[in-house]
Amino acid sequence: MRAALLQLTSSDQPEENLATVTRLLREAAAEGAGFVLTPEVTNCVSASRAHQTSVLTHEANDPVLAGLREEAARAGLWLLIGSLALKTDDADERFANRSFLIGPEGRIVARYDKIHMFDVQVSDSETYRESAGFRPGRRARLAETPFGTVGLTVCYDLRFPYLYRALAQEGAEILTVPSAFSQVTGAAHWEPLLRARAIETGAWVLAPAQTGTHPTSRGKARKTWGHSMVVDPWGAVVAEAGADPQILYAEIDRDAAAQARRRVPSLEHDREFDGP
């Protein structure tokens, strides 16, 4: 299966972002991609909750979701919408950070709400409190496809290896990590964390990323790391983007996961232990 990772610099305007992703998705389809992946918060990158409230919608009414489902069906390909920021019916009005796997008929095959919230202070001038605006999910998700079993994760999940081990032990051969990594943490940790998750699980890791300085109509502009990456089940980086928006292509072979797990069957070697 030829995979295409769309590296984007999404703005805070969903309709603009839909037009960009549609154009790139069609380009990827024309280049033979059968599985296209977009980054985290494909529809809206914004640090302003007031702006998010004004432009975001519930899933049933989301124009980006509807438009990309139509495009997936038109092209007859699999599509991972890395995540969309969506309104919920929660009493505290927090949003969902929700990933979607779309089948080639345009049907939603799986949904996954990001479990781990990015509540960190990465520098004196850069602080994130994702849980203030987004509510965490609670359930891990797998989906069956003709090219492998896919385990869905999002961005900050990457730092929690138990999630990836659980997905792999339940059959995941491909792990998706759509992201909007900060430039500080991306430079230090992005590649080693992605490679570690692949090595630990013997799975493909596909990580489409947001990149650059994101256009904003309200609030502080956010900057993200980029460097979308594909890591094979033995931990080798087989494709990597730079810092500019682009499409990153890679060939995904599910047999590579089985081979890696035969060589080092660590998923079968868990042992109970005491302490600490």
N, C-alpha and C positions, 0 to 999 in steps of 0.2 A: 504494500500500500504506500502510495506517495503522499506524505503529509506536507501541509503548508502552514507555517506559523506566521500569522500576521502581526508584525510589530508596529504599533500605532502610537501616535501622540494625540490621544483623544482630547477634545475640548469639553466644555461644560454644556454644550448644546447637542442634545440627543439626535436631532434630525440631521445635523451636519455629520455626526459620527456615523449614522446609518448610511449616508451617501458615500462616505469614504470606505467603509467596510464592504458595501455592495460592490464598489468598483474593484477593490482588491480581491474579493471573493471570486468575481468573474474572471479576473486575470489568473488567479490560481487554478481555477477550473480549466481554463484554456491551456494551462501548462501541464495538465494531467493529474492534478491533485484529486485524491478521493476522500481525503480527510483534511479539513481546514479548521484551524484553531485561532481564536482571538484572545486578547489579554483580559485581565481583571478589569472591572468597571468599563467595559467597552462603550457603554452608552453615555457616561457622564463622569468626568474627572473634575471634582469640585471640593474645595475646602469650606464652602459656605453651606451650612444647613438650610438657611433661608432660600438660597438658590435651588438647592436640591428639592426642597418642598414645592417650589414653584414649577419645576420642569419634570420631576419624576412622576411615574404612574404606578398603579397596581399591575401585576403580571397580565391580567386579562385584557388590559387596555394599552399595553406597552407597544409603541410603534416600532421600536428597534427589534424586539422579539418577533413581532408579526412580519416585519419586512425581511428579516434574515431567515425565518422559516420558509417564506415564499422563495427566497433565493436558493436555499438548500434544495428545495423540491424542484425548482427550475433546472438546476445544474445536476441533480441526481447524486449529490454527495453527502457525506457525513460532516457535520459541523459541530464543533464545541464552541459555544458562546462562553468565553472564559468566565465572565460574570456580568450581570446587570445589577445596577442599584435600583431597587424597586420599593415602592410603598407597601406597607403591610397594614393589617387591622389591629396591630398592637396598641394597647392603651397609652403607652408612652411615645407612640408615633415614631419609633425607630424603624429604619429601613432594613430590607434584606439584601445581602450580598450573595446573589444566587447564580450558580453556574448551570448551563443547560447543554445537554447532548441532544442534537437534532438528527434524526434519521434522514435518508435520502428521499423520503416522501414528504418531508417537512414536519413529521410528527415529533413531539417531545418524547424522547426515549428515557431520559433521566434528568432529575433536578437535584442540585446539591447546594445547601446553604452553608457558607463558610463557617467553620466551627471556631477557629481560634482568632481572636480579635487583636489587632495591632495597637496595643496600648503601651507606648514606649517613648522615652526621651533619648533620641539618638545623638543629640548635641545640645549645646546651650541655646541654640536658636531654632531647633527642629524637634517638635513634640507632636505625637499623634495619640489620639484617644478614640480609636475606631468604635469602641463599645458605646460611646456617647451617642453616636448616630445610627449604628447598626446593631441589630440583635444577633447573637451567635446562633448557628444551627446546632443540632444535637445528633444527627444521624449521618454516618458514613454511607457512601453510595458506590455501587458497582453497576456496570452496564455491559451487556453482551453485544459484540459487533462481529462482522465476518472476519475482521483482521485482528481480533484479540479482545480480551476482557479488559475494560477500561475502569480505572479507579479515579474518581473525581476529587480534587482538592483545589484550594485557592491560596496563593501567596504565603501569608504568615503561617499557614499550616505546615509549610516546609520545615519549620524548626521543631516539629513534633514527630519524631520517627515512629512512635508507636502507632500513629494513624496509618502510615504507609506500610508498616509490617502487617497490621490487621488486614488492610486491603489486599496485600500480596498473598497472605495466607488463605484468604478467601477466593483467590484465583486471579487477581489483577495481574495482567502482563504488560499493561501500559498505564502509566500514572501521569495525569495531567496537572500542571502547576501554573495556570494562568496567573500573572502577577502584575503588580505595580510597585516594584521594590524601590525604596528610597535610594538616592545616589550614594549615600554614606554606607549603608548596610550592603548595597549591591556590590560596591567595589570590594568590600572585605569578605563577604560571605556567600554571594550568589552561586558562583561556580562550585565551590567545595560542598555546599549543602546539596545542590542538585546531584552531583556525582556520588555523594554519600548515600542519598536515598536510592539511587540506581544500584549501587554496589550491595547495599544491605538487603535489597529485595529481589535482585536479579530481574528487574523490570525496565522497560523503556521509560524514560522520563521526558515528557514534552512540555516545554515551558515557554509559551508566548508571553511577551512582556510589553508593557507601556514604556515609552521612552521620551526623554527630552523635557522641555518646559511646556506645560500644557496651557493653551489659551484659556483665559478666564474672563468672564464678564462681571464677576463679583468675588471679592475676597482675594487672598494671597494665591499666586500661581504655584502649582505644585511641580516638582521636578522628579523624574523617575530615571532609573538606571538603564533600561533597555537590555541589550545583550541576550535576546531570546536564544534558547539553547535546546538541542536534542542530545540526550545522553543515552548510550546503548546499555543493555543489561550487564555488561562487564565493567561499566563505569567510564567508557571512553566518550569524549565529546565528539560527535560525528558531524555536528553543524552548529554554528554560532553566528549570531548577528552582531553588528556593531552598535553604534549609538543613534543611527538614523532610522526613520521609518522604512520598512522594507518587508519583503516576503522571504522567509527562510524555508527551504525545501529539504526534505530528508526521506529516504526509503526506510519503511518500518517492516521488519520481518519478525513475526511472532515466534518463529523457531529459535531465534536468538535468546529469548527469555528461557525457554526450556533447556537450551544448551548451558546457559550460565548457571541455572539451578542444579543441573546434573553435576557440574564441575565443583560447585560449592553449595551443598544442600542445607544451608544454614537455617532456612525457613522451617526445617524439620527438627531442629536441634534445641528448641527451647527447653529450659529446665527451671523448675521452681527452686527458689532459694530463700534463705532467711535473711532478715535485716535489710538495710543497715539499722 
